[in-house]
Amino acid sequence: MADRYPILPGGAPAPVAPYSPGMVCGSFLFVSGQLPLDAATGVLIEGDIRERTRQALRNMQAVVRAAGCELSCAVRVNIYLADMNDFAAVNEVYKTFFCKPYPARTAIQAAALPLGSDILIDGIFAL
């Protein structure tokens, strides 16, 4: 079995359940679902879906950087939305964090997300 170890960044919110924000296994980093939480308070931020998407991606970026990587190393990203009507607005923000060639991606509507959030984003990164 490949060595694996957790990534517990100081610049991201503390986990809201028993999981690691990131887990390195072999040459990949697996980033757990990131909510639009304020890193200092652990509370969902206010604002529209664009602001909450931006915060969730900032939290993802903190985990990725703590592993010595960048968002440009993304292989796959998954986006979970409470409302697919937010898809276009999320894409506007997403394009400011990721560049071509974009990672493989899935975006789905979820019936419910943790803490009543309207967005959650996870991903896999090559180290």
Backbone as XML, in Angstrom:
<?xml version="1.0"?>
<chain id="A" units="angstrom">
  <residue number="1" name="MET">
    <atom name="N" x="0.845" y="-1.187" z="0.000"/>
    <atom name="CA" x="0.000" y="0.000" z="0.000"/>
    <atom name="C" x="0.882" y="1.238" z="0.000"/>
  </residue>
  <residue number="2" name="ALA">
    <atom name="N" x="0.511" y="2.222" z="-0.782"/>
    <atom name="CA" x="1.265" y="3.476" z="-0.857"/>
    <atom name="C" x="1.185" y="4.215" z="0.471"/>
  </residue>
  <residue number="3" name="ASP">
    <atom name="N" x="2.245" y="4.944" z="0.780"/>
    <atom name="CA" x="2.212" y="5.785" z="1.973"/>
    <atom name="C" x="1.127" y="6.831" z="1.803"/>
  </residue>
  <residue number="4" name="ARG">
    <atom name="N" x="0.474" y="7.139" z="2.895"/>
    <atom name="CA" x="-0.524" y="8.198" z="2.862"/>
    <atom name="C" x="-0.404" y="8.999" z="4.137"/>
  </residue>
  <residue number="5" name="TYR">
    <atom name="N" x="-0.680" y="10.291" z="4.020"/>
    <atom name="CA" x="-0.627" y="11.157" z="5.190"/>
    <atom name="C" x="-1.572" y="12.335" z="4.997"/>
  </residue>
  <residue number="6" name="PRO">
    <atom name="N" x="-2.090" y="12.856" z="6.122"/>
    <atom name="CA" x="-3.080" y="13.938" z="6.043"/>
    <atom name="C" x="-2.431" y="15.302" z="5.830"/>
  </residue>
  <residue number="7" name="ILE">
    <atom name="N" x="-3.206" y="16.198" z="5.241"/>
    <atom name="CA" x="-2.848" y="17.607" z="5.107"/>
    <atom name="C" x="-3.813" y="18.380" z="5.992"/>
  </residue>
  <residue number="8" name="LEU">
    <atom name="N" x="-3.268" y="19.061" z="6.969"/>
    <atom name="CA" x="-4.075" y="19.827" z="7.930"/>
    <atom name="C" x="-3.601" y="21.277" z="7.910"/>
  </residue>
  <residue number="9" name="PRO">
    <atom name="N" x="-4.053" y="22.063" z="6.935"/>
    <atom name="CA" x="-3.559" y="23.430" z="6.762"/>
    <atom name="C" x="-4.047" y="24.385" z="7.844"/>
  </residue>
  <residue number="10" name="GLY">
    <atom name="N" x="-3.209" y="25.336" z="8.173"/>
    <atom name="CA" x="-3.597" y="26.362" z="9.128"/>
    <atom name="C" x="-4.497" y="27.422" z="8.515"/>
  </residue>
  <residue number="11" name="GLY">
    <atom name="N" x="-4.472" y="27.588" z="7.195"/>
    <atom name="CA" x="-5.222" y="28.656" z="6.552"/>
    <atom name="C" x="-6.577" y="28.246" z="6.027"/>
  </residue>
  <residue number="12" name="ALA">
    <atom name="N" x="-7.074" y="27.105" z="6.470"/>
    <atom name="CA" x="-8.393" y="26.643" z="6.032"/>
    <atom name="C" x="-9.229" y="26.350" z="7.270"/>
  </residue>
  <residue number="13" name="PRO">
    <atom name="N" x="-10.550" y="26.323" z="7.119"/>
    <atom name="CA" x="-11.406" y="26.030" z="8.272"/>
    <atom name="C" x="-11.137" y="24.633" z="8.830"/>
  </residue>
  <residue number="14" name="ALA">
    <atom name="N" x="-11.357" y="24.480" z="10.111"/>
    <atom name="CA" x="-11.231" y="23.162" z="10.738"/>
    <atom name="C" x="-12.335" y="22.257" z="10.188"/>
  </residue>
  <residue number="15" name="PRO">
    <atom name="N" x="-12.064" y="20.966" z="10.063"/>
    <atom name="CA" x="-13.096" y="20.041" z="9.589"/>
    <atom name="C" x="-14.337" y="20.084" z="10.478"/>
  </residue>
  <residue number="16" name="VAL">
    <atom name="N" x="-15.511" y="19.908" z="9.858"/>
    <atom name="CA" x="-16.777" y="19.930" z="10.604"/>
    <atom name="C" x="-17.241" y="18.524" z="10.957"/>
  </residue>
  <residue number="17" name="ALA">
    <atom name="N" x="-16.413" y="17.529" z="10.637"/>
    <atom name="CA" x="-16.729" y="16.123" z="10.903"/>
    <atom name="C" x="-15.405" y="15.356" z="10.969"/>
  </residue>
  <residue number="18" name="PRO">
    <atom name="N" x="-15.427" y="14.049" z="11.217"/>
    <atom name="CA" x="-14.177" y="13.285" z="11.304"/>
    <atom name="C" x="-13.581" y="12.966" z="9.923"/>
  </residue>
  <residue number="19" name="TYR">
    <atom name="N" x="-12.825" y="13.912" z="9.379"/>
    <atom name="CA" x="-12.124" y="13.725" z="8.113"/>
    <atom name="C" x="-10.911" y="14.633" z="8.081"/>
  </residue>
  <residue number="20" name="SER">
    <atom name="N" x="-10.008" y="14.349" z="7.163"/>
    <atom name="CA" x="-8.846" y="15.210" z="6.924"/>
    <atom name="C" x="-9.177" y="16.136" z="5.763"/>
  </residue>
  <residue number="21" name="PRO">
    <atom name="N" x="-8.795" y="17.419" z="5.843"/>
    <atom name="CA" x="-9.044" y="18.326" z="4.722"/>
    <atom name="C" x="-8.388" y="17.839" z="3.428"/>
  </residue>
  <residue number="22" name="GLY">
    <atom name="N" x="-7.230" y="17.229" z="3.577"/>
    <atom name="CA" x="-6.544" y="16.679" z="2.421"/>
    <atom name="C" x="-5.825" y="15.403" z="2.820"/>
  </residue>
  <residue number="23" name="MET">
    <atom name="N" x="-5.631" y="14.517" z="1.848"/>
    <atom name="CA" x="-4.906" y="13.280" z="2.098"/>
    <atom name="C" x="-4.009" y="13.019" z="0.896"/>
  </residue>
  <residue number="24" name="VAL">
    <atom name="N" x="-2.715" y="12.890" z="1.174"/>
    <atom name="CA" x="-1.770" y="12.538" z="0.125"/>
    <atom name="C" x="-1.627" y="11.026" z="0.115"/>
  </residue>
  <residue number="25" name="CYS">
    <atom name="N" x="-1.694" y="10.461" z="-1.066"/>
    <atom name="CA" x="-1.473" y="9.029" z="-1.253"/>
    <atom name="C" x="-0.694" y="8.883" z="-2.553"/>
  </residue>
  <residue number="26" name="GLY">
    <atom name="N" x="0.514" y="8.374" z="-2.448"/>
    <atom name="CA" x="1.353" y="8.270" z="-3.636"/>
    <atom name="C" x="1.620" y="9.646" z="-4.204"/>
  </residue>
  <residue number="27" name="SER">
    <atom name="N" x="1.352" y="9.820" z="-5.476"/>
    <atom name="CA" x="1.625" y="11.109" z="-6.120"/>
    <atom name="C" x="0.358" y="11.938" z="-6.318"/>
  </residue>
  <residue number="28" name="PHE">
    <atom name="N" x="-0.666" y="11.656" z="-5.499"/>
    <atom name="CA" x="-1.914" y="12.402" z="-5.607"/>
    <atom name="C" x="-2.324" y="13.004" z="-4.272"/>
  </residue>
  <residue number="29" name="LEU">
    <atom name="N" x="-2.974" y="14.144" z="-4.350"/>
    <atom name="CA" x="-3.589" y="14.808" z="-3.201"/>
    <atom name="C" x="-5.096" y="14.751" z="-3.411"/>
  </residue>
  <residue number="30" name="PHE">
    <atom name="N" x="-5.804" y="14.232" z="-2.431"/>
    <atom name="CA" x="-7.260" y="14.177" z="-2.450"/>
    <atom name="C" x="-7.758" y="15.230" z="-1.470"/>
  </residue>
  <residue number="31" name="VAL">
    <atom name="N" x="-8.497" y="16.215" z="-1.970"/>
    <atom name="CA" x="-8.992" y="17.307" z="-1.127"/>
    <atom name="C" x="-10.463" y="17.051" z="-0.825"/>
  </residue>
  <residue number="32" name="SER">
    <atom name="N" x="-10.783" y="17.001" z="0.465"/>
    <atom name="CA" x="-12.163" y="16.812" z="0.905"/>
    <atom name="C" x="-13.027" y="17.988" z="0.476"/>
  </residue>
  <residue number="33" name="GLY">
    <atom name="N" x="-14.319" y="17.761" z="0.483"/>
    <atom name="CA" x="-15.264" y="18.807" z="0.108"/>
    <atom name="C" x="-15.072" y="20.063" z="0.940"/>
  </residue>
  <residue number="34" name="GLN">
    <atom name="N" x="-14.905" y="21.171" z="0.261"/>
    <atom name="CA" x="-14.704" y="22.456" z="0.909"/>
    <atom name="C" x="-15.978" y="23.284" z="0.817"/>
  </residue>
  <residue number="35" name="LEU">
    <atom name="N" x="-16.397" y="23.755" z="1.969"/>
    <atom name="CA" x="-17.562" y="24.631" z="2.078"/>
    <atom name="C" x="-17.109" y="26.081" z="2.076"/>
  </residue>
  <residue number="36" name="PRO">
    <atom name="N" x="-18.017" y="27.015" z="1.873"/>
    <atom name="CA" x="-17.656" y="28.426" z="1.930"/>
    <atom name="C" x="-17.607" y="28.937" z="3.379"/>
  </residue>
  <residue number="37" name="LEU">
    <atom name="N" x="-16.740" y="28.326" z="4.164"/>
    <atom name="CA" x="-16.592" y="28.699" z="5.575"/>
    <atom name="C" x="-15.499" y="29.731" z="5.744"/>
  </residue>
  <residue number="38" name="ASP">
    <atom name="N" x="-15.722" y="30.661" z="6.646"/>
    <atom name="CA" x="-14.675" y="31.585" z="7.052"/>
    <atom name="C" x="-13.623" y="30.771" z="7.802"/>
  </residue>
  <residue number="39" name="ALA">
    <atom name="N" x="-12.367" y="30.884" z="7.396"/>
    <atom name="CA" x="-11.299" y="30.072" z="7.995"/>
    <atom name="C" x="-11.125" y="30.360" z="9.480"/>
  </residue>
  <residue number="40" name="ALA">
    <atom name="N" x="-11.338" y="31.583" z="9.885"/>
    <atom name="CA" x="-11.130" y="31.954" z="11.294"/>
    <atom name="C" x="-12.265" y="31.512" z="12.203"/>
  </residue>
  <residue number="41" name="THR">
    <atom name="N" x="-13.498" y="31.632" z="11.717"/>
    <atom name="CA" x="-14.656" y="31.360" z="12.585"/>
    <atom name="C" x="-15.308" y="30.003" z="12.328"/>
  </residue>
  <residue number="42" name="GLY">
    <atom name="N" x="-15.087" y="29.439" z="11.142"/>
    <atom name="CA" x="-15.731" y="28.180" z="10.799"/>
    <atom name="C" x="-17.211" y="28.322" z="10.484"/>
  </residue>
  <residue number="43" name="VAL">
    <atom name="N" x="-17.639" y="29.545" z="10.211"/>
    <atom name="CA" x="-19.046" y="29.838" z="9.924"/>
    <atom name="C" x="-19.208" y="30.095" z="8.428"/>
  </residue>
  <residue number="44" name="LEU">
    <atom name="N" x="-20.348" y="29.643" z="7.872"/>
    <atom name="CA" x="-20.632" y="29.930" z="6.467"/>
    <atom name="C" x="-20.626" y="31.436" z="6.245"/>
  </residue>
  <residue number="45" name="ILE">
    <atom name="N" x="-19.974" y="31.867" z="5.153"/>
    <atom name="CA" x="-19.925" y="33.301" z="4.872"/>
    <atom name="C" x="-21.257" y="33.762" z="4.295"/>
  </residue>
  <residue number="46" name="GLU">
    <atom name="N" x="-21.500" y="35.045" z="4.408"/>
    <atom name="CA" x="-22.679" y="35.676" z="3.813"/>
    <atom name="C" x="-22.361" y="35.994" z="2.357"/>
  </residue>
  <residue number="47" name="GLY">
    <atom name="N" x="-23.378" y="36.371" z="1.604"/>
    <atom name="CA" x="-23.153" y="36.803" z="0.234"/>
    <atom name="C" x="-23.854" y="35.912" z="-0.768"/>
  </residue>
  <residue number="48" name="ASP">
    <atom name="N" x="-23.620" y="36.234" z="-2.035"/>
    <atom name="CA" x="-24.271" y="35.473" z="-3.105"/>
    <atom name="C" x="-23.437" y="34.244" z="-3.456"/>
  </residue>
  <residue number="49" name="ILE">
    <atom name="N" x="-23.911" y="33.468" z="-4.412"/>
    <atom name="CA" x="-23.244" y="32.216" z="-4.784"/>
    <atom name="C" x="-21.832" y="32.477" z="-5.308"/>
  </residue>
  <residue number="50" name="ARG">
    <atom name="N" x="-21.607" y="33.611" z="-5.950"/>
    <atom name="CA" x="-20.260" y="33.930" z="-6.431"/>
    <atom name="C" x="-19.290" y="34.073" z="-5.250"/>
  </residue>
  <residue number="51" name="GLU">
    <atom name="N" x="-19.694" y="34.800" z="-4.241"/>
    <atom name="CA" x="-18.832" y="34.994" z="-3.067"/>
    <atom name="C" x="-18.596" y="33.672" z="-2.339"/>
  </residue>
  <residue number="52" name="ARG">
    <atom name="N" x="-19.623" y="32.850" z="-2.229"/>
    <atom name="CA" x="-19.480" y="31.568" z="-1.535"/>
    <atom name="C" x="-18.631" y="30.591" z="-2.348"/>
  </residue>
  <residue number="53" name="THR">
    <atom name="N" x="-18.747" y="30.633" z="-3.676"/>
    <atom name="CA" x="-17.883" y="29.808" z="-4.526"/>
    <atom name="C" x="-16.432" y="30.232" z="-4.348"/>
  </residue>
  <residue number="54" name="ARG">
    <atom name="N" x="-16.207" y="31.525" z="-4.376"/>
    <atom name="CA" x="-14.857" y="32.069" z="-4.190"/>
    <atom name="C" x="-14.264" y="31.600" z="-2.858"/>
  </residue>
  <residue number="55" name="GLN">
    <atom name="N" x="-15.056" y="31.619" z="-1.791"/>
    <atom name="CA" x="-14.555" y="31.211" z="-0.479"/>
    <atom name="C" x="-14.265" y="29.716" z="-0.434"/>
  </residue>
  <residue number="56" name="ALA">
    <atom name="N" x="-15.140" y="28.900" z="-1.014"/>
    <atom name="CA" x="-14.899" y="27.452" z="-1.051"/>
    <atom name="C" x="-13.610" y="27.149" z="-1.820"/>
  </residue>
  <residue number="57" name="LEU">
    <atom name="N" x="-13.379" y="27.869" z="-2.921"/>
    <atom name="CA" x="-12.158" y="27.657" z="-3.699"/>
    <atom name="C" x="-10.925" y="28.186" z="-2.964"/>
  </residue>
  <residue number="58" name="ARG">
    <atom name="N" x="-11.057" y="29.257" z="-2.224"/>
    <atom name="CA" x="-9.934" y="29.732" z="-1.390"/>
    <atom name="C" x="-9.575" y="28.687" z="-0.340"/>
  </residue>
  <residue number="59" name="ASN">
    <atom name="N" x="-10.593" y="28.071" z="0.246"/>
    <atom name="CA" x="-10.343" y="27.026" z="1.240"/>
    <atom name="C" x="-9.654" y="25.825" z="0.584"/>
  </residue>
  <residue number="60" name="MET">
    <atom name="N" x="-10.091" y="25.466" z="-0.614"/>
    <atom name="CA" x="-9.429" y="24.387" z="-1.349"/>
    <atom name="C" x="-7.979" y="24.760" z="-1.631"/>
  </residue>
  <residue number="61" name="GLN">
    <atom name="N" x="-7.764" y="25.990" z="-2.058"/>
    <atom name="CA" x="-6.422" y="26.466" z="-2.369"/>
    <atom name="C" x="-5.510" y="26.387" z="-1.139"/>
  </residue>
  <residue number="62" name="ALA">
    <atom name="N" x="-6.025" y="26.678" z="0.032"/>
    <atom name="CA" x="-5.225" y="26.596" z="1.263"/>
    <atom name="C" x="-4.778" y="25.155" z="1.523"/>
  </residue>
  <residue number="63" name="VAL">
    <atom name="N" x="-5.657" y="24.198" z="1.301"/>
    <atom name="CA" x="-5.305" y="22.785" z="1.485"/>
    <atom name="C" x="-4.248" y="22.379" z="0.465"/>
  </residue>
  <residue number="64" name="VAL">
    <atom name="N" x="-4.474" y="22.757" z="-0.778"/>
    <atom name="CA" x="-3.553" y="22.401" z="-1.862"/>
    <atom name="C" x="-2.171" y="22.997" z="-1.613"/>
  </residue>
  <residue number="65" name="ARG">
    <atom name="N" x="-2.122" y="24.245" z="-1.231"/>
    <atom name="CA" x="-0.829" y="24.893" z="-0.974"/>
    <atom name="C" x="-0.119" y="24.296" z="0.233"/>
  </residue>
  <residue number="66" name="ALA">
    <atom name="N" x="-0.880" y="23.872" z="1.230"/>
    <atom name="CA" x="-0.266" y="23.229" z="2.401"/>
    <atom name="C" x="0.413" y="21.922" z="2.018"/>
  </residue>
  <residue number="67" name="ALA">
    <atom name="N" x="-0.016" y="21.328" z="0.909"/>
    <atom name="CA" x="0.601" y="20.096" z="0.410"/>
    <atom name="C" x="1.751" y="20.400" z="-0.552"/>
  </residue>
  <residue number="68" name="GLY">
    <atom name="N" x="2.048" y="21.696" z="-0.750"/>
    <atom name="CA" x="3.133" y="22.086" z="-1.644"/>
    <atom name="C" x="2.752" y="22.065" z="-3.110"/>
  </residue>
  <residue number="69" name="CYS">
    <atom name="N" x="1.503" y="22.301" z="-3.388"/>
    <atom name="CA" x="0.971" y="22.218" z="-4.748"/>
    <atom name="C" x="0.203" y="23.500" z="-5.068"/>
  </residue>
  <residue number="70" name="GLU">
    <atom name="N" x="-0.338" y="23.578" z="-6.263"/>
    <atom name="CA" x="-1.162" y="24.705" z="-6.693"/>
    <atom name="C" x="-2.420" y="24.181" z="-7.375"/>
  </residue>
  <residue number="71" name="LEU">
    <atom name="N" x="-3.417" y="25.026" z="-7.514"/>
    <atom name="CA" x="-4.656" y="24.629" z="-8.172"/>
    <atom name="C" x="-4.420" y="24.193" z="-9.619"/>
  </residue>
  <residue number="72" name="SER">
    <atom name="N" x="-3.361" y="24.686" z="-10.237"/>
    <atom name="CA" x="-3.052" y="24.310" z="-11.618"/>
    <atom name="C" x="-2.718" y="22.822" z="-11.762"/>
  </residue>
  <residue number="73" name="CYS">
    <atom name="N" x="-2.494" y="22.138" z="-10.645"/>
    <atom name="CA" x="-2.195" y="20.695" z="-10.652"/>
    <atom name="C" x="-3.468" y="19.851" z="-10.556"/>
  </residue>
  <residue number="74" name="ALA">
    <atom name="N" x="-4.630" y="20.487" z="-10.612"/>
    <atom name="CA" x="-5.894" y="19.753" z="-10.490"/>
    <atom name="C" x="-6.064" y="18.775" z="-11.642"/>
  </residue>
  <residue number="75" name="VAL">
    <atom name="N" x="-6.474" y="17.574" z="-11.297"/>
    <atom name="CA" x="-6.781" y="16.543" z="-12.274"/>
    <atom name="C" x="-8.297" y="16.411" z="-12.413"/>
  </residue>
  <residue number="76" name="ARG">
    <atom name="N" x="-8.982" y="16.516" z="-11.276"/>
    <atom name="CA" x="-10.443" y="16.389" z="-11.266"/>
    <atom name="C" x="-11.015" y="17.275" z="-10.166"/>
  </residue>
  <residue number="77" name="VAL">
    <atom name="N" x="-12.134" y="17.924" z="-10.465"/>
    <atom name="CA" x="-12.853" y="18.751" z="-9.501"/>
    <atom name="C" x="-14.321" y="18.346" z="-9.549"/>
  </residue>
  <residue number="78" name="ASN">
    <atom name="N" x="-14.927" y="18.253" z="-8.373"/>
    <atom name="CA" x="-16.352" y="17.964" z="-8.265"/>
    <atom name="C" x="-17.035" y="19.126" z="-7.571"/>
  </residue>
  <residue number="79" name="ILE">
    <atom name="N" x="-18.122" y="19.583" z="-8.140"/>
    <atom name="CA" x="-18.881" y="20.687" z="-7.573"/>
    <atom name="C" x="-20.296" y="20.189" z="-7.274"/>
  </residue>
  <residue number="80" name="TYR">
    <atom name="N" x="-20.717" y="20.401" z="-6.044"/>
    <atom name="CA" x="-22.050" y="20.010" z="-5.599"/>
    <atom name="C" x="-22.827" y="21.283" z="-5.306"/>
  </residue>
  <residue number="81" name="LEU">
    <atom name="N" x="-23.967" y="21.435" z="-5.944"/>
    <atom name="CA" x="-24.782" y="22.641" z="-5.805"/>
    <atom name="C" x="-26.151" y="22.292" z="-5.241"/>
  </residue>
  <residue number="82" name="ALA">
    <atom name="N" x="-26.662" y="23.159" z="-4.398"/>
    <atom name="CA" x="-28.030" y="22.995" z="-3.919"/>
    <atom name="C" x="-29.021" y="23.346" z="-5.020"/>
  </residue>
  <residue number="83" name="ASP">
    <atom name="N" x="-28.603" y="24.195" z="-5.972"/>
    <atom name="CA" x="-29.488" y="24.657" z="-7.034"/>
    <atom name="C" x="-28.700" y="24.778" z="-8.334"/>
  </residue>
  <residue number="84" name="MET">
    <atom name="N" x="-29.017" y="23.967" z="-9.328"/>
    <atom name="CA" x="-28.311" y="24.021" z="-10.615"/>
    <atom name="C" x="-28.496" y="25.347" z="-11.337"/>
  </residue>
  <residue number="85" name="ASN">
    <atom name="N" x="-29.452" y="26.157" z="-10.909"/>
    <atom name="CA" x="-29.593" y="27.485" z="-11.491"/>
    <atom name="C" x="-28.388" y="28.369" z="-11.179"/>
  </residue>
  <residue number="86" name="ASP">
    <atom name="N" x="-27.551" y="27.965" z="-10.223"/>
    <atom name="CA" x="-26.339" y="28.710" z="-9.875"/>
    <atom name="C" x="-25.142" y="28.323" z="-10.749"/>
  </residue>
  <residue number="87" name="PHE">
    <atom name="N" x="-25.324" y="27.358" z="-11.638"/>
    <atom name="CA" x="-24.230" y="26.798" z="-12.432"/>
    <atom name="C" x="-23.433" y="27.867" z="-13.190"/>
  </residue>
  <residue number="88" name="ALA">
    <atom name="N" x="-24.092" y="28.759" z="-13.892"/>
    <atom name="CA" x="-23.398" y="29.782" z="-14.684"/>
    <atom name="C" x="-22.591" y="30.724" z="-13.789"/>
  </residue>
  <residue number="89" name="ALA">
    <atom name="N" x="-23.160" y="31.138" z="-12.673"/>
    <atom name="CA" x="-22.445" y="32.038" z="-11.758"/>
    <atom name="C" x="-21.223" y="31.340" z="-11.154"/>
  </residue>
  <residue number="90" name="VAL">
    <atom name="N" x="-21.366" y="30.074" z="-10.817"/>
    <atom name="CA" x="-20.239" y="29.306" z="-10.275"/>
    <atom name="C" x="-19.128" y="29.213" z="-11.324"/>
  </residue>
  <residue number="91" name="ASN">
    <atom name="N" x="-19.496" y="28.970" z="-12.575"/>
    <atom name="CA" x="-18.495" y="28.886" z="-13.640"/>
    <atom name="C" x="-17.727" y="30.188" z="-13.814"/>
  </residue>
  <residue number="92" name="GLU">
    <atom name="N" x="-18.394" y="31.324" z="-13.644"/>
    <atom name="CA" x="-17.710" y="32.623" z="-13.749"/>
    <atom name="C" x="-16.555" y="32.694" z="-12.761"/>
  </residue>
  <residue number="93" name="VAL">
    <atom name="N" x="-16.806" y="32.281" z="-11.528"/>
    <atom name="CA" x="-15.775" y="32.326" z="-10.485"/>
    <atom name="C" x="-14.746" y="31.221" z="-10.709"/>
  </residue>
  <residue number="94" name="TYR">
    <atom name="N" x="-15.208" y="30.042" z="-11.043"/>
    <atom name="CA" x="-14.329" y="28.883" z="-11.264"/>
    <atom name="C" x="-13.218" y="29.226" z="-12.255"/>
  </residue>
  <residue number="95" name="LYS">
    <atom name="N" x="-13.570" y="29.913" z="-13.341"/>
    <atom name="CA" x="-12.590" y="30.263" z="-14.378"/>
    <atom name="C" x="-11.521" y="31.231" z="-13.880"/>
  </residue>
  <residue number="96" name="THR">
    <atom name="N" x="-11.739" y="31.895" z="-12.757"/>
    <atom name="CA" x="-10.712" y="32.789" z="-12.219"/>
    <atom name="C" x="-9.716" y="32.030" z="-11.337"/>
  </residue>
  <residue number="97" name="PHE">
    <atom name="N" x="-10.023" y="30.793" z="-10.969"/>
    <atom name="CA" x="-9.135" y="29.973" z="-10.143"/>
    <atom name="C" x="-8.414" y="28.900" z="-10.956"/>
  </residue>
  <residue number="98" name="PHE">
    <atom name="N" x="-9.031" y="28.419" z="-12.035"/>
    <atom name="CA" x="-8.458" y="27.363" z="-12.862"/>
    <atom name="C" x="-8.264" y="27.882" z="-14.277"/>
  </residue>
  <residue number="99" name="CYS">
    <atom name="N" x="-7.232" y="27.369" z="-14.948"/>
    <atom name="CA" x="-6.971" y="27.803" z="-16.317"/>
    <atom name="C" x="-6.870" y="26.583" z="-17.235"/>
  </residue>
  <residue number="100" name="LYS">
    <atom name="N" x="-6.848" y="26.845" z="-18.531"/>
    <atom name="CA" x="-6.735" y="25.777" z="-19.517"/>
    <atom name="C" x="-5.365" y="25.133" z="-19.416"/>
  </residue>
  <residue number="101" name="PRO">
    <atom name="N" x="-5.277" y="23.844" z="-19.599"/>
    <atom name="CA" x="-6.384" y="22.923" z="-19.775"/>
    <atom name="C" x="-7.094" y="22.696" z="-18.448"/>
  </residue>
  <residue number="102" name="TYR">
    <atom name="N" x="-8.402" y="22.899" z="-18.451"/>
    <atom name="CA" x="-9.189" y="22.737" z="-17.229"/>
    <atom name="C" x="-9.169" y="21.279" z="-16.778"/>
  </residue>
  <residue number="103" name="PRO">
    <atom name="N" x="-9.250" y="21.056" z="-15.473"/>
    <atom name="CA" x="-9.324" y="19.669" z="-14.991"/>
    <atom name="C" x="-10.648" y="19.021" z="-15.386"/>
  </residue>
  <residue number="104" name="ALA">
    <atom name="N" x="-10.654" y="17.696" z="-15.388"/>
    <atom name="CA" x="-11.922" y="16.987" z="-15.562"/>
    <atom name="C" x="-12.841" y="17.439" z="-14.437"/>
  </residue>
  <residue number="105" name="ARG">
    <atom name="N" x="-14.153" y="17.455" z="-14.696"/>
    <atom name="CA" x="-15.049" y="18.013" z="-13.682"/>
    <atom name="C" x="-16.442" y="17.420" z="-13.767"/>
  </residue>
  <residue number="106" name="THR">
    <atom name="N" x="-17.063" y="17.350" z="-12.614"/>
    <atom name="CA" x="-18.463" y="16.993" z="-12.507"/>
    <atom name="C" x="-19.146" y="18.088" z="-11.697"/>
  </residue>
  <residue number="107" name="ALA">
    <atom name="N" x="-20.342" y="18.464" z="-12.094"/>
    <atom name="CA" x="-21.151" y="19.409" z="-11.322"/>
    <atom name="C" x="-22.545" y="18.812" z="-11.226"/>
  </residue>
  <residue number="108" name="ILE">
    <atom name="N" x="-23.001" y="18.615" z="-10.002"/>
    <atom name="CA" x="-24.315" y="18.014" z="-9.805"/>
    <atom name="C" x="-25.107" y="18.784" z="-8.760"/>
  </residue>
  <residue number="109" name="GLN">
    <atom name="N" x="-26.411" y="18.639" z="-8.820"/>
    <atom name="CA" x="-27.273" y="19.193" z="-7.786"/>
    <atom name="C" x="-27.428" y="18.149" z="-6.696"/>
  </residue>
  <residue number="110" name="ALA">
    <atom name="N" x="-27.244" y="18.577" z="-5.457"/>
    <atom name="CA" x="-27.380" y="17.689" z="-4.304"/>
    <atom name="C" x="-28.605" y="18.108" z="-3.502"/>
  </residue>
  <residue number="111" name="ALA">
    <atom name="N" x="-29.301" y="17.136" z="-2.962"/>
    <atom name="CA" x="-30.520" y="17.419" z="-2.203"/>
    <atom name="C" x="-30.227" y="18.248" z="-0.959"/>
  </residue>
  <residue number="112" name="ALA">
    <atom name="N" x="-29.094" y="17.978" z="-0.311"/>
    <atom name="CA" x="-28.714" y="18.726" z="0.891"/>
    <atom name="C" x="-27.204" y="18.660" z="1.039"/>
  </residue>
  <residue number="113" name="LEU">
    <atom name="N" x="-26.617" y="19.758" z="1.503"/>
    <atom name="CA" x="-25.182" y="19.840" z="1.727"/>
    <atom name="C" x="-24.918" y="20.161" z="3.193"/>
  </residue>
  <residue number="114" name="PRO">
    <atom name="N" x="-23.733" y="19.832" z="3.695"/>
    <atom name="CA" x="-23.432" y="20.072" z="5.108"/>
    <atom name="C" x="-23.655" y="21.538" z="5.516"/>
  </residue>
  <residue number="115" name="LEU">
    <atom name="N" x="-24.118" y="21.709" z="6.731"/>
    <atom name="CA" x="-24.351" y="23.024" z="7.358"/>
    <atom name="C" x="-25.331" y="23.904" z="6.581"/>
  </residue>
  <residue number="116" name="GLY">
    <atom name="N" x="-26.112" y="23.298" z="5.701"/>
    <atom name="CA" x="-27.070" y="24.079" z="4.922"/>
    <atom name="C" x="-26.435" y="24.895" z="3.810"/>
  </residue>
  <residue number="117" name="SER">
    <atom name="N" x="-25.191" y="24.563" z="3.452"/>
    <atom name="CA" x="-24.496" y="25.287" z="2.395"/>
    <atom name="C" x="-25.178" y="25.070" z="1.051"/>
  </residue>
  <residue number="118" name="ASP">
    <atom name="N" x="-24.915" y="25.979" z="0.102"/>
    <atom name="CA" x="-25.449" y="25.812" z="-1.240"/>
    <atom name="C" x="-24.379" y="25.355" z="-2.227"/>
  </residue>
  <residue number="119" name="ILE">
    <atom name="N" x="-23.125" y="25.176" z="-1.725"/>
    <atom name="CA" x="-22.048" y="24.699" z="-2.586"/>
    <atom name="C" x="-21.014" y="23.951" z="-1.749"/>
  </residue>
  <residue number="120" name="LEU">
    <atom name="N" x="-20.423" y="22.934" z="-2.363"/>
    <atom name="CA" x="-19.325" y="22.165" z="-1.781"/>
    <atom name="C" x="-18.449" y="21.751" z="-2.956"/>
  </residue>
  <residue number="121" name="ILE">
    <atom name="N" x="-17.123" y="21.866" z="-2.807"/>
    <atom name="CA" x="-16.202" y="21.564" z="-3.899"/>
    <atom name="C" x="-15.087" y="20.674" z="-3.374"/>
  </residue>
  <residue number="122" name="ASP">
    <atom name="N" x="-14.808" y="19.569" z="-4.099"/>
    <atom name="CA" x="-13.663" y="18.722" z="-3.752"/>
    <atom name="C" x="-12.825" y="18.488" z="-4.994"/>
  </residue>
  <residue number="123" name="GLY">
    <atom name="N" x="-11.662" y="17.847" z="-4.823"/>
    <atom name="CA" x="-10.825" y="17.633" z="-5.980"/>
    <atom name="C" x="-9.679" y="16.671" z="-5.759"/>
  </residue>
  <residue number="124" name="ILE">
    <atom name="N" x="-9.068" y="16.287" z="-6.860"/>
    <atom name="CA" x="-7.891" y="15.430" z="-6.882"/>
    <atom name="C" x="-6.802" y="16.181" z="-7.634"/>
  </residue>
  <residue number="125" name="PHE">
    <atom name="N" x="-5.593" y="16.169" z="-7.056"/>
    <atom name="CA" x="-4.465" y="16.921" z="-7.599"/>
    <atom name="C" x="-3.251" y="16.028" z="-7.781"/>
  </residue>
  <residue number="126" name="ALA">
    <atom name="N" x="-2.517" y="16.247" z="-8.843"/>
    <atom name="CA" x="-1.260" y="15.527" z="-9.069"/>
    <atom name="C" x="-0.150" y="16.298" z="-8.368"/>
  </residue>
  <residue number="127" name="LEU">
    <atom name="N" x="0.666" y="15.601" z="-7.617"/>
    <atom name="CA" x="1.788" y="16.247" z="-6.920"/>
    <atom name="C" x="3.052" y="16.214" z="-7.768"/>
  </residue>
</chain>
